[in-house]
Amino acid sequence: MIHSLFLVNASGDIFLEKHWKSVVSRSVCDYFFEALERATEPENVPPVIPTPHHYLINVLRHRIYFVAVIQSEVPPLFVIEFLHRVVDTFQDYFGVCTEAAIKDNVVVVYELLEEMLDNGFPLATESNILKELIKPPTILRTVVNTITGSTNVGEQLPTGQLSVVPWRRTGVKYTNNEAYFDVIEEIDAIIDKSGSTITAEIQGVIDACVKLTGMPDLTLSFMNPRLLDDVSFHPCVRFKRWEAERILSFIPPDGNFRLLSYHVSSQNLVAIPVYVKHNISFREGSSQGRFELTLGPKQTMGKAVESVLVSSQLPRGVLNANLNPSQGTYTFDPVTKLLSWDVGKINPQKLPSLKGSMSLQAGASKPDENPTINIQFKIQQLAISGLKVNRLDMYGEKYKPFKGIKYMTKAGKFQVRT
Amino acid sequence: MPYLGSEEVVKELRRALSNPNVQADRLRYKNYITKVIRYMTQGLDVSALFMDMVKASATVDIVQKKLVYLYMCTYASDKPDLALLAINTLRKDCADPNPMVRGLALRNMCNFRMPGMTEYIEQPIVAGLRDKASYVRRVAVLGCAKMHSLQPNTEIDGTIVNELYALLRDPDPVVVVNCLRALEEILKDEGGVVINKPIAHHLLNRMKDLDSWAQSEVLTFLLRYRPRSDDELFDILSLLDAFLLSSHAHVAVATLRLFLHLASAHPTVQADALLRTSAPLLATCGAASRELRFAGLCHVQQVMRSQPGLFGTHYKRFFCGYSEPSYIKFRKMEILVELVNDENVALVLEELRSYCTDVSPELAQAAIAAIGRIARTYSEKCLDILTGLLGLKQDHITSAVIQTFRDLVWFCPQSTAAVCQTVGACVDSPQDSEGKQALLWLLGEHGDQISSAPYVMEGYIDGLKTELSSAVKMELLTAAVKMFLCRPAETQDMLGRLLHYCIEEESDVCVRDRALLYYRLLQRGVEETRKVVTGPKSDPSMSVLTGRQEEPISEWDSTFNTLGPLAGCDLCPQTAATSAADQPSYDAEEEISLSLGPPLSHETFEKMWLDLETLHRQTLGFPRPRAAPDTLQAALQLVKIQTLAFTPGDTVPWKAYIYTRSTETLILAELLQGDQQAPGSDESLVVSVKQQPVNHMLLNLFFFFFALYDISLLTSTCMLQ
C-alpha cells in the first residue's frame, strides 16, 4: 500500500526516508521537486503527483512535506488521512513536529514508523496503543534512562490490543478521577464589503481528557442537541442511542481523545461575533491612501473578545503605512506588504481602531483591488453556536469523579473583504 | 550520496564499536549505535560496519535490538553472506518469552531482502501463525506475503494459503485484515483473494471491530463480491448503512463506492446513498487539512456528474478562501460553474469576478474562463463583467477575456453581436501568442461585424517581422484570407503584402506552406476560395442548447475513490495493469472491446493452444466463407480479430486459427468444418474458444461479434471494396 515515506524540508532536502517494502531510490522524489519548483507558493504543490511507475502523495504540515510513494491503486483519502495521522502522532510524542524535533528523536521516529505500518499496511495507529508500545520521550524519562540505562520500549505487550473494548486498556487506576470536556468552536466566515455575510460555518469539536479508574460508562446530554445535524463521533460512542435519544453514551478511551466533531452551517444559525468598520481608499493620481479600521463585538452574549489579531496583505503598490492604533501594536513589512495589528482584548466601551495613511509608489496607478482583512480572535466561556452540555453521568463504577466542561470560540478562516 | 570524509567517520565508528570499554558501557554503546543509524538515514554508506553491528544485536535491550535490526534490513541485500550470521540471533529471538521480542524478530527477519532467506524464515513464520499472542500472528501473516515476494516465481505454497484462509476467522481483527492483505499479494497472479459468500458475510459482521484503515480496505475487497439475491443485497446494504456516515472520510467514501457498485441495478438506492453521503463529503471539503479538502472536492466533482443538483444549495461552501492553495481554488471554480442556477447566478458571478483580479495570473485566467462557461447560459450578465475586465488594461486579463470571447462565440453564436461590439471598442490588444491568436480568429471570423477589424489586422501585418510565434502567423494568414472574402476592398493590399512576406521571407516551413496554399487557392478564384475557407462547419451550439446530460453513475463509479481523478489524468500504465487485474471478471462490463494488439508468433500460439482447456464450443449455423484467404483475413481484421493460419482452398476438413485481445485477456479460437470427429461440422462452422485468463463476459462479446457480422457477409462486403 504505502511503499516508502520521504520527509522533505522547506529548502527541498530529503532528511528522512523509510521503506516498508523494497527500497525505492531517492530519485523518485525528483518528480516531487519538479512540482515544487513549478509551484509559486510552498502550499501550491498538488497533493497527488503521478510518475511513470509510482504515485507520490504528499501533505504539507509544519513546513515539512511528507511524501508517500504508492505503487498500486489505493483510495487517496486513505493515504492522506494516514499521513496526517503520522504527523499528529509525531506532534503528540515530541510536542512539536519540526525538522529539528524529528532529527533529535530519529530513533523514536523510526520505532513509530515501524509500528504504524508493516509491509505498507497500517498496523497500530491509536495513540493509546502506540504509547504503550513506545513510551514518548520526556525530559524526566531521558534523565532516568540515562541513570538506569533502561529504555523507552514497553516490556509487556499492550493489553489494550486484546481487551474487549479496543480503544481502552484494562486495569486503569487513578487516585484522582477526573473527566474534562472542552467544547471548541472555530468559525469560518467571509464577510463582504457592506458587512453582510457571504459564507459562515462553524466547525466544532469536543475534546475530552478522561482519567477514570476501571471501565466507566459515561452519558453526556445536551441542552439543545438539535443543533448537531452534521456530526461524526469517536468509535466509542453508541450510535443507536444517539439516533434514538440524542444522548452520547460511551466507554471512554483513557486519556486525551476527540469525542466528536460537528459542523453548523445554516447561515441563520451562525452568529458573527465581531464586526469591522473600514475605510480603505486610494485616490487616482495621488501617492497617498487612507486607511481606517474599527473593530467591535457583536452577538457575544456579553463575553469578552480576546487575543484579537488583524492581518492584511496590502496591495503591491503600497510603499509604507503610517498608522496610529488606539490600542495594541502594529507592524508593516514593506517587503511582503503584510500589515498585522495585535489588538489584544476588545473593550466594548472604547472600540479599538487603527487609522492613518499609506504612501504609494510615485506614479503607480491606483491598485485595482482592496486588501482582504484576516481576523483571529478567541472568546472564552462561549460556544458561538449556542451548544450547551446539560449533564454528565457515570455508570459502572462506584467512585465519584470530578467533572468539568469548558467552552471556547476561535476564529478559523475569518476574513473581511473591503 | 557520498559525503566528504565518510571514510574517516566509518573508521572512527568502527574503532568505537569494537572498543571493549565501550561495549561494557551499555549507554555509550547504544549512543554509538544511534550515531550509526543517524548517519545511515542521512544517506552515508556505513555498510562497512556490518560485522560490528551484528555483534551488537545480541542484547536484551529492545531499543538497541530495534536499531540493529533496522541497520541490518537496510544493508542485508548488499552483504548477504554477513547477514546470514545475524539470522541465528534472530531465530533465537523468535522463541523469546516476550511476545514483543518475538514479533520484532520475526518482522525484521522477513524484512531481509535477500534471495536465500526463505529456508530460514519459513519455519518461524509457520510457528508464528499459531502463536498465542495476536501481535506475533499479525506479523507472521504479513511475513507470508514478504516470503512470497522474495521468490515471486516459485509455486504458491498451498498449505500456507489454506492456513491464511483459516486465519480469516481469527479473533483479532488486525490478523483478519492482514490475512486479506497477505492473500491478495500471494495470489496476485490468480486474481487475488477470493471473496465467497461465507467470507463476505464474516467480514461484514466483523466490520465494526476493525479500525478505520482496515474498514476502508475490507470495503475495497468486498467490491469483488456480488450478492446472489436482492434479499441478500439489501441485508448487506443495511449492515453497511452506518458506515456511510463514518467520521473518517476515507471510510465513508469507500462505503459509498461499495454501495454504488452493489446497487448498480437499483438507481433509487444509489441516489439515496449519494444524498446521505453528501454531508460527510461536504464536511471533507471544509476539513482543516488542505489535502483532504482537495480530495473531497475531487469526489464531489465526480458525484456531480450524475447528480448536478445535489450540492446546489451549498454553493457557498465552494467559494474560495483568500489563503487557499491554487489547486483547491481551481477545483472550486470548476464546481461553481456547474452549480450555477437562476437564483444564485448573480452571487456566483460576483464571487468569480473578485477572483479575476487575483495576484496569480493563472488563477485570474481560470476565473475568466469560468465566467465564460457560465456565459453560455447567462450571456448578458457575464458579458458585462467581461467587458468591465477589459477596462482594467492588465495584459493577462485582456488576453484571457479575448480567448473567452472566442470560445463563447463558437459555442453560443447568439452572443456574437455583443462580443463583436466589445472587441471593436477594445483599444489595447493582447500581448501573448494565445491571446493574439484568439483576437485574430475573432477578426477573421466576424470581420464584417467589427468595423475597425482591417486596421487592427494591418497593425499585426506591419509588425510581422518581430512576431516570433509561428502559430500566430498561421492564424494571421487564415484570418486575413477570411477577411478578404468579406471586406475585399480594405484587405486586398495588406493580404498581398502578407502573402509576399510569408512566401518569400518567412523561414518557418509550416507558415510558408500555409501561405502557398492560400495563394494557390486564391488563384483558383474568389468563389472557390470562399467555398473552401468559409464552408459549412459543425454546430457546437447544439450541445449547449440541450444542456449538460446527467451521466449514469456507472460512467464514473469505477474510478471513484481512486487516484486517477486526483492526479488529473487517467491511470498511469503500470497501475492500470494492476488495477485491471484486481478487477474481478464479472464486473468488467463497463468497457470491453476487442483489440488487435501485438501479433502472436506461431510457436506461442501453439504452446498456449495446447496448454489451455477449451472453454466453449459452438456450432455457428452457417458454412465457412468461400473467399480468398486475403479477403477473409481483411474481413476478420475489421472486427478486430487476427488470423494466424488456415487451410488453403477446399481441403476437408477446413480449419482456421484466429485470436484477439481485450485489455488483459487473450482469446484463441479454432474454426472447423467438415471434420468427421466433431459432430455437426459437416454443414456449418464449429468454433472452439480458449481464453487466457478466463473472462466470460468477453466470451459473450466474441460470439456476439460472430453472430452480428456473419463472416460470409463480411467477406462479401470486403470483396466489394
Contacts between the chains, C-beta under 8 A, distances in Angstrom:
chain1	res1	chain2	res2	distance
A	1	B	181	7.9
A	15	B	42	7.7
A	16	B	41	5.9
A	17	B	41	7.1
A	21	B	149	7.5
A	22	B	113	6.1
A	23	B	74	7.7
A	23	B	77	7.9
A	23	B	113	8.0
A	26	B	1	7.8
A	26	B	43	7.6
A	40	B	326	7.7
A	40	B	360	6.6
A	41	B	325	6.9
A	41	B	326	7.8
A	43	B	290	6.8
A	43	B	325	4.1
A	44	B	325	4.8
A	44	B	326	5.0
A	44	B	327	6.5
A	46	B	294	7.8
A	46	B	327	4.9
A	46	B	568	7.6
A	47	B	290	7.9
A	47	B	291	4.2
A	47	B	294	5.4
A	47	B	295	7.1
A	47	B	327	7.4
A	47	B	566	6.9
A	48	B	563	6.0
A	48	B	566	4.2
A	48	B	567	4.6
A	48	B	568	8.0
A	49	B	567	7.1
A	50	B	563	7.5
A	50	B	567	4.2
A	50	B	569	5.7
A	50	B	572	5.1
A	51	B	572	7.4
A	52	B	572	6.4
A	52	B	573	7.7
A	52	B	574	7.2
A	53	B	572	7.6
A	53	B	574	5.4
A	55	B	563	5.3
A	55	B	567	6.6
A	55	B	572	7.4
A	55	B	575	7.3
A	57	B	563	7.9
A	58	B	291	7.7
A	59	B	289	6.7
A	59	B	291	4.7
A	60	B	290	7.8
A	60	B	291	7.7
A	61	B	289	7.9
A	70	B	563	7.3
A	71	B	574	8.0
A	71	B	575	7.7
A	72	B	575	5.9
A	72	B	578	4.9
A	72	B	579	7.3
A	73	B	562	5.5
A	73	B	563	6.2
A	73	B	571	7.3
A	73	B	575	5.2
A	73	B	578	6.7
A	73	B	579	4.4
A	73	B	582	7.2
A	74	B	563	6.9
A	75	B	216	6.0
A	75	B	220	6.8
A	75	B	250	5.6
A	75	B	253	6.8
A	75	B	254	5.8
A	75	B	561	4.7
A	75	B	562	7.0
A	76	B	295	5.3
A	76	B	298	7.9
A	76	B	561	7.4
A	76	B	562	7.3
A	76	B	563	5.3
A	76	B	566	4.9
A	77	B	249	5.1
A	77	B	250	3.8
A	77	B	253	5.6
A	77	B	284	7.5
A	77	B	292	7.0
A	77	B	295	5.0
A	77	B	296	7.9
A	77	B	299	7.8
A	77	B	561	7.1
A	78	B	213	6.9
A	78	B	216	5.2
A	78	B	217	8.0
A	78	B	250	4.3
A	78	B	254	7.7
A	80	B	289	7.2
A	80	B	291	4.7
A	80	B	292	5.6
A	80	B	295	5.8
A	81	B	248	6.5
A	81	B	249	6.7
A	81	B	250	5.4
A	81	B	292	6.9
A	82	B	213	6.9
A	83	B	291	7.8
A	84	B	289	5.6
A	84	B	291	7.8
A	84	B	292	7.4
A	106	B	34	7.8
A	106	B	37	6.9
A	106	B	38	5.8
A	106	B	41	6.2
A	107	B	34	5.8
A	107	B	37	6.8
A	107	B	63	7.0
A	107	B	67	6.5
A	110	B	37	7.4
A	110	B	41	7.8
A	110	B	66	7.6
A	110	B	67	7.9
A	110	B	70	5.9
A	111	B	63	7.4
A	111	B	66	6.0
A	114	B	66	7.2
A	114	B	70	7.5
A	114	B	107	7.9
A	118	B	107	6.4
A	118	B	138	7.4
A	118	B	139	6.7
A	118	B	142	5.3
A	118	B	178	8.0
A	119	B	142	4.5
A	119	B	145	6.2
A	119	B	146	6.1
A	119	B	181	7.4
A	121	B	142	6.9
A	121	B	177	7.7
A	121	B	178	6.8
A	121	B	181	5.3
A	121	B	213	7.7
A	121	B	217	7.8
A	122	B	211	7.4
A	122	B	213	3.9
A	122	B	214	7.6
A	123	B	138	6.8
A	123	B	174	6.9
A	125	B	211	6.9
A	125	B	213	6.9
A	126	B	211	7.2
A	133	B	100	7.6
A	146	B	27	6.7
A	149	B	26	5.1
A	149	B	27	5.5
A	151	B	61	5.8
A	151	B	62	6.1
A	151	B	63	4.3
A	151	B	64	7.8
A	152	B	63	6.2
A	153	B	62	4.3
A	153	B	63	5.4
A	153	B	66	7.5
A	153	B	100	7.4
A	154	B	100	7.3
A	155	B	62	7.5
A	155	B	98	6.8
A	155	B	100	7.5
A	156	B	98	7.7
A	156	B	100	7.6
A	157	B	98	7.8
A	157	B	99	4.8
A	157	B	100	5.8
A	157	B	133	6.1
A	157	B	135	5.7
A	161	B	134	6.4
A	161	B	135	6.7
A	161	B	172	7.6
A	162	B	134	6.4
A	162	B	172	7.7
A	166	B	173	7.7
A	166	B	209	7.0
A	166	B	211	7.6
A	188	B	286	7.2
A	188	B	321	7.8
A	190	B	319	6.3
A	190	B	321	7.2
A	198	B	316	6.7
A	198	B	319	6.4
A	198	B	347	8.0
A	198	B	351	7.6
A	199	B	316	4.2
A	199	B	317	6.9
A	199	B	319	5.6
A	201	B	286	6.6
A	201	B	317	7.5
A	203	B	286	6.8
A	203	B	288	7.6
A	230	B	279	5.1
A	230	B	282	8.0
A	230	B	283	6.3
A	232	B	245	7.2
A	232	B	246	7.2
A	232	B	247	3.0
A	232	B	248	8.0
A	232	B	280	7.3
A	232	B	283	7.4
A	233	B	247	5.8
A	234	B	247	7.3
A	235	B	212	7.9
A	235	B	247	7.9
A	239	B	242	6.1
A	260	B	247	7.9
A	261	B	247	7.0
A	263	B	282	7.9
A	263	B	283	5.6
A	263	B	286	6.9
A	265	B	314	7.8
A	265	B	317	7.4
A	313	B	322	7.9
A	316	B	359	7.9
A	368	B	357	5.6
A	368	B	392	5.7
A	368	B	394	7.8
A	369	B	354	8.0
A	369	B	357	4.6
A	372	B	322	4.8
A	374	B	322	7.1
A	374	B	323	7.5
A	413	B	321	5.1
A	413	B	323	7.1
A	415	B	321	6.9
A	415	B	322	5.6
A	417	B	354	7.4
